[in-house]
């Protein structure tokens, strides 16, 4: 499945997207693990504090801390 990962900084009501990357993964959990690896390896202009994962249709599937902490109920 193709996912889109956005790394961004969030300040009050404002968001600044630092990078947007396509990622192929079998499921959301694997996409989140891949996003965590990208967080550690991508050279971004600033350090993101949040990430968002969407499906190829743009539906948001996950939004959370940039360290990729997976929700306990997931």
DSSP file (Angstrom, degrees, kcal/mol; ACC not computed):
  #  RESIDUE AA STRUCTURE BP1 BP2  ACC     N-H-->O    O-->H-N    N-H-->O    O-->H-N    TCO  KAPPA ALPHA  PHI   PSI    X-CA   Y-CA   Z-CA
    1    1 A X              0   0    0      0, 0.0    24,-2.5     0, 0.0     2,-0.5   0.000 360.0 360.0 360.0 143.6    0.0    0.0    0.0
    2    2 A X  E     -A   24   0A   0     22,-0.2    54,-0.7    24,-0.1     2,-0.3  -0.808 360.0-177.1 -95.9 128.5    1.2    3.5   -0.8
    3    3 A X  E     -AB  23  55A   0     20,-3.2    20,-2.8    -2,-0.5     2,-0.5  -0.840  20.3-139.8-118.7 157.0    1.3    6.0    2.1
    4    4 A X  E     -AB  22  54A   0     50,-2.5    50,-2.5    -2,-0.3     2,-0.5  -0.987  17.0-161.0-117.2 125.5    2.3    9.7    2.2
    5    5 A X  E     -AB  21  53A   0     16,-3.3    16,-2.9    -2,-0.5     2,-0.5  -0.921   4.3-168.5-109.0 127.8    4.2   10.8    5.2
    6    6 A X  E     -AB  20  52A   0     46,-2.9    46,-2.4    -2,-0.5     2,-0.5  -0.971   5.6-160.0-116.0 127.4    4.4   14.5    6.2
    7    7 A X  E     +AB  19  51A   0     12,-2.7    11,-3.0    -2,-0.5    12,-1.5  -0.908  27.5 160.8-102.1 131.3    6.8   15.8    8.8
    8    8 A X  E     -AB  17  50A   0     42,-2.4    42,-2.2    -2,-0.5    41,-1.4  -0.959  39.6-122.8-148.5 164.6    5.8   19.1   10.2
    9    9 A X  E     -A   16   0A   0      7,-2.1     7,-2.3    -2,-0.3     2,-0.5  -0.910  25.5-155.6-107.4 138.1    6.2   21.6   13.0
   10   10 A X  E     +A   15   0A   0     -2,-0.4     2,-0.4     5,-0.2     5,-0.2  -0.966  16.0 173.1-120.2 124.3    3.2   22.7   14.9
   11   11 A X  E >   -A   14   0A   0      3,-2.6     3,-2.8    -2,-0.5     2,-0.2  -0.964  65.4 -53.5-132.5 114.3    3.0   26.0   16.8
   12   12 A X  T 3  S-     0   0    0     -2,-0.4     0, 0.0     1,-0.3     0, 0.0  -0.386 123.1 -20.3  53.5-117.7   -0.4   27.0   18.3
   13   13 A X  T 3  S+     0   0    0     -2,-0.2     2,-0.3    -3,-0.1    -1,-0.3   0.424 120.5  95.8 -98.1   0.4   -2.8   26.7   15.3
   14   14 A X  E <   -A   11   0A   0     -3,-2.8    -3,-2.6     2,-0.0     2,-0.4  -0.696  51.6-168.0 -97.3 144.7   -0.1   27.0   12.6
   15   15 A X  E     -A   10   0A   0     -2,-0.3     2,-0.5    -5,-0.2    -5,-0.2  -0.992   5.4-165.5-128.0 138.3    1.6   24.1   10.8
   16   16 A X  E     -A    9   0A   0     -7,-2.3    -7,-2.1    -2,-0.4     2,-0.4  -0.964  17.5-141.5-123.6 112.8    4.7   24.2    8.7
   17   17 A X  E     -A    8   0A   0     -2,-0.5    -9,-0.3    -9,-0.2     3,-0.1  -0.601  19.2-179.2 -75.4 125.5    5.4   21.1    6.5
   18   18 A X  E     -     0   0A   0    -11,-3.0     2,-0.3    -2,-0.4    27,-0.3   0.755  65.7  -3.6 -96.1 -30.9    9.1   20.4    6.4
   19   19 A X  E     -A    7   0A   0    -12,-1.5   -12,-2.7    25,-0.1     2,-0.4  -0.973  52.1-157.3-162.0 149.5    9.0   17.3    4.2
   20   20 A X  E     +A    6   0A   0     -2,-0.3     2,-0.4   -14,-0.2   -14,-0.2  -0.996  20.7 179.1-132.7 125.5    6.6   15.1    2.4
   21   21 A X  E     -A    5   0A   0    -16,-2.9   -16,-3.3    -2,-0.4     2,-0.3  -0.982  25.5-132.9-133.5 137.0    7.6   11.5    1.4
   22   22 A X  E     -A    4   0A   0     -2,-0.4     2,-0.4   -18,-0.2   -18,-0.2  -0.689  28.9-172.1 -83.3 142.6    5.9    8.6   -0.4
   23   23 A X  E     -A    3   0A   0    -20,-2.8   -20,-3.2    -2,-0.3     2,-0.5  -0.993  18.3-146.3-142.4 129.2    6.3    5.3    1.4
   24   24 A X  E     +A    2   0A   0     -2,-0.4     2,-0.3   -22,-0.2   -22,-0.2  -0.847  35.9 149.5 -95.4 126.7    5.4    1.8    0.4
   25   25 A X        -     0   0    0    -24,-2.5    -2,-0.1    -2,-0.5     3,-0.1  -0.986  52.3-123.2-154.2 153.8    4.4   -0.5    3.3
   26   26 A X  S    S-     0   0    0     -2,-0.3     2,-0.3     1,-0.1   -24,-0.1   0.767  90.5  -5.4 -72.9 -24.8    2.0   -3.4    3.8
   27   27 A X  S  > S-     0   0    0    -26,-0.1     4,-2.1     1,-0.1     5,-0.2  -0.942  79.6 -89.0-158.4 176.2    0.1   -1.7    6.6
   28   28 A X  H  > S+     0   0    0     -2,-0.3     4,-2.6     1,-0.2     5,-0.2   0.891 120.6  54.5 -63.9 -41.3   -0.1    1.4    8.8
   29   29 A X  H  > S+     0   0    0      1,-0.2     4,-2.0     2,-0.2    -1,-0.2   0.922 110.7  46.2 -60.4 -43.4    2.1    0.0   11.6
   30   30 A X  H  > S+     0   0    0      2,-0.2     4,-2.4     1,-0.2    -1,-0.2   0.874 111.0  53.2 -66.1 -37.1    4.8   -0.7    9.0
   31   31 A X  H  X S+     0   0    0     -4,-2.1     4,-2.5     2,-0.2    -2,-0.2   0.894 108.2  50.6 -64.2 -39.2    4.4    2.7    7.5
   32   32 A X  H  X S+     0   0    0     -4,-2.6     4,-2.1     2,-0.2    -2,-0.2   0.894 109.8  49.8 -66.3 -39.3    4.8    4.3   11.0
   33   33 A X  H  X S+     0   0    0     -4,-2.0     4,-1.8     2,-0.2    -2,-0.2   0.910 112.0  48.5 -63.6 -41.7    8.0    2.3   11.5
   34   34 A X  H  X S+     0   0    0     -4,-2.4     4,-2.3     1,-0.2    -2,-0.2   0.888 109.6  52.4 -64.1 -39.1    9.3    3.5    8.1
   35   35 A X  H  X S+     0   0    0     -4,-2.5     4,-2.5     1,-0.2    -2,-0.2   0.883 106.6  53.4 -64.1 -38.5    8.4    7.0    9.0
   36   36 A X  H  X S+     0   0    0     -4,-2.1     4,-1.3     2,-0.2    -1,-0.2   0.897 109.2  48.7 -63.4 -40.3   10.3    6.8   12.2
   37   37 A X  H  X S+     0   0    0     -4,-1.8     4,-1.2     1,-0.2    -2,-0.2   0.904 111.4  49.7 -64.7 -41.3   13.4    5.6   10.3
   38   38 A X  H  X S+     0   0    0     -4,-2.3     4,-3.1     1,-0.2     3,-0.4   0.892 104.3  59.3 -63.6 -39.4   12.9    8.5    7.8
   39   39 A X  H  < S+     0   0    0     -4,-2.5    -1,-0.2     1,-0.2    -2,-0.2   0.877 109.9  43.7 -55.4 -39.0   12.7   10.9   10.8
   40   40 A X  H  < S+     0   0    0     -4,-1.3    -1,-0.2    -3,-0.2    -2,-0.2   0.736 123.0  35.4 -78.8 -23.6   16.1    9.8   11.8
   41   41 A X  H  < S+     0   0    0     -4,-1.2    -2,-0.2    -3,-0.4    -3,-0.2   0.711  90.3  94.7-109.4 -22.5   17.7    9.9    8.4
   42   42 A X     <  -     0   0    0     -4,-3.1     2,-0.9    -5,-0.1   -23,-0.0  -0.456  68.4-132.5 -74.5 143.2   16.2   12.7    6.4
   43   43 A X        +     0   0    0     -2,-0.1     2,-0.3     4,-0.0    -1,-0.1  -0.838  36.8 174.8 -93.6 102.8   18.0   16.1    6.3
   44   44 A X        -     0   0    0     -2,-0.9   -25,-0.1    -5,-0.1   -26,-0.0  -0.774  42.8-118.4-109.7 155.4   15.2   18.6    7.0
   45   45 A X  S    S+     0   0    0    -27,-0.3     2,-0.3    -2,-0.3    -1,-0.1   0.770  99.3  11.3 -64.7 -25.2   15.6   22.4    7.5
   46   46 A X  S    S-     0   0    0    -28,-0.0     2,-0.6   -37,-0.0    -2,-0.1  -0.912  91.3 -94.3-141.4 167.3   14.2   22.0   11.1
   47   47 A X        -     0   0    0     -2,-0.3     2,-0.1    -4,-0.0    -4,-0.0  -0.781  43.6-134.0 -87.1 119.9   13.5   19.2   13.4
   48   48 A X        -     0   0    0     -2,-0.6   -39,-0.2     1,-0.1     3,-0.1  -0.376  16.4-166.0 -71.4 151.3    9.8   18.2   13.1
   49   49 A X  S    S+     0   0    0    -41,-1.4    17,-1.5     1,-0.1     2,-0.3   0.506  72.0  35.3-110.0  -9.2    7.7   17.7   16.2
   50   50 A X  E     -BC   8  65A   0    -42,-2.2   -42,-2.4    15,-0.3     2,-0.3  -0.940  60.3-162.3-138.5 159.3    4.8   15.9   14.4
   51   51 A X  E     -BC   7  64A   0     13,-2.5    13,-2.3    -2,-0.3     2,-0.4  -0.988   3.7-158.7-140.9 154.8    4.1   13.6   11.6
   52   52 A X  E     -BC   6  63A   0    -46,-2.4   -46,-2.9    -2,-0.3     2,-0.5  -0.995   3.1-159.9-132.3 135.6    1.0   12.7    9.6
   53   53 A X  E     +BC   5  62A   0      9,-2.9     8,-3.3    -2,-0.4     9,-1.7  -0.978  15.7 176.7-118.5 127.9    0.4    9.6    7.5
   54   54 A X  E     -BC   4  60A   0    -50,-2.5   -50,-2.5    -2,-0.5     6,-0.2  -0.860  27.7-116.0-123.2 158.6   -2.2    9.5    4.8
   55   55 A X  E >   -B    3   0A   0      4,-2.1     3,-2.1    -2,-0.3   -52,-0.2  -0.305  46.2 -88.9 -83.3 179.0   -3.3    7.0    2.3
   56   56 A X  T 3  S+     0   0    0    -54,-0.7   -53,-0.1     1,-0.3    -1,-0.1   0.667 128.4  57.1 -66.5 -15.4   -2.9    7.5   -1.4
   57   57 A X  T 3  S-     0   0    0      2,-0.1    -1,-0.3     0, 0.0     3,-0.1   0.464 120.7-106.5 -91.4  -2.7   -6.4    9.2   -1.5
   58   58 A X    <   +     0   0    0     -3,-2.1     2,-0.4     1,-0.3    -2,-0.1   0.484  69.5 146.4  93.0   3.5   -5.4   11.8    1.1
   59   59 A X        -     0   0    0      1,-0.1    -4,-2.1     2,-0.0    -1,-0.3  -0.627  52.3-120.8 -76.4 125.8   -7.3   10.3    4.0
   60   60 A X  E     +C   54   0A   0     -2,-0.4    -6,-0.3    -6,-0.2     3,-0.1  -0.492  36.8 170.4 -69.5 128.0   -5.4   10.9    7.3
   61   61 A X  E     +     0   0A   0     -8,-3.3     2,-0.3     1,-0.4    -7,-0.2   0.659  65.6  11.3-109.3 -26.5   -4.6    7.6    9.0
   62   62 A X  E     +C   53   0A   0     -9,-1.7    -9,-2.9     2,-0.0    -1,-0.4  -0.980  52.4 175.7-154.3 139.4   -2.3    8.8   11.8
   63   63 A X  E     +C   52   0A   0     -2,-0.3     2,-0.3   -11,-0.2   -11,-0.2  -0.953  35.0 108.0-143.0 127.8   -1.2   12.1   13.2
   64   64 A X  E     -C   51   0A   0    -13,-2.3   -13,-2.5    -2,-0.3     6,-0.1  -0.932  63.2 -22.3-172.6-166.6    1.1   12.1   16.2
   65   65 A X  E >   -C   50   0A   0     -2,-0.3     3,-2.1   -15,-0.2   -15,-0.3  -0.244  55.9-120.3 -62.4 148.0    4.5   12.8   17.6
   66   66 A X  T 3  S+     0   0    0    -17,-1.5   -16,-0.2     1,-0.3    -1,-0.1   0.664 108.1  72.5 -64.9 -16.6    7.4   12.8   15.2
   67   67 A X  T 3  S-     0   0    0    -18,-0.3    -1,-0.3     1,-0.1    -2,-0.1   0.532 110.3-119.2 -77.4  -2.6    9.1   10.0   17.2
   68   68 A X    <   -     0   0    0     -3,-2.1     2,-0.3     1,-0.2    -2,-0.1   0.722  41.4-179.1  78.1  22.5    6.4    7.7   15.8
   69   69 A X        -     0   0    0     -4,-0.2     2,-0.3     1,-0.1    -1,-0.2  -0.406  21.9-139.6 -58.5 117.6    4.8    6.6   19.1
   70   70 A X        -     0   0    0     -2,-0.3    -1,-0.1     1,-0.1    -8,-0.0  -0.641  22.5-105.3 -83.7 135.5    2.0    4.2   18.1
   71   71 A X    >   -     0   0    0     -2,-0.3     3,-1.8     1,-0.1    -1,-0.1  -0.296  24.6-124.6 -61.5 143.9   -1.2    4.6   20.0
   72   72 A X  T 3  S+     0   0    0      1,-0.3    -1,-0.1     2,-0.1    -2,-0.0   0.797 109.9  52.1 -60.0 -31.7   -1.8    1.8   22.5
   73   73 A X  T 3         0   0    0      1,-0.2    -1,-0.3     0, 0.0    -2,-0.1   0.461 360.0 360.0 -86.2   0.0   -5.2    0.8   21.1
   74   74 A X    <         0   0    0     -3,-1.8    -1,-0.2   -45,-0.0    -2,-0.1   0.449 360.0 360.0 -82.5 360.0   -3.7    0.5   17.5
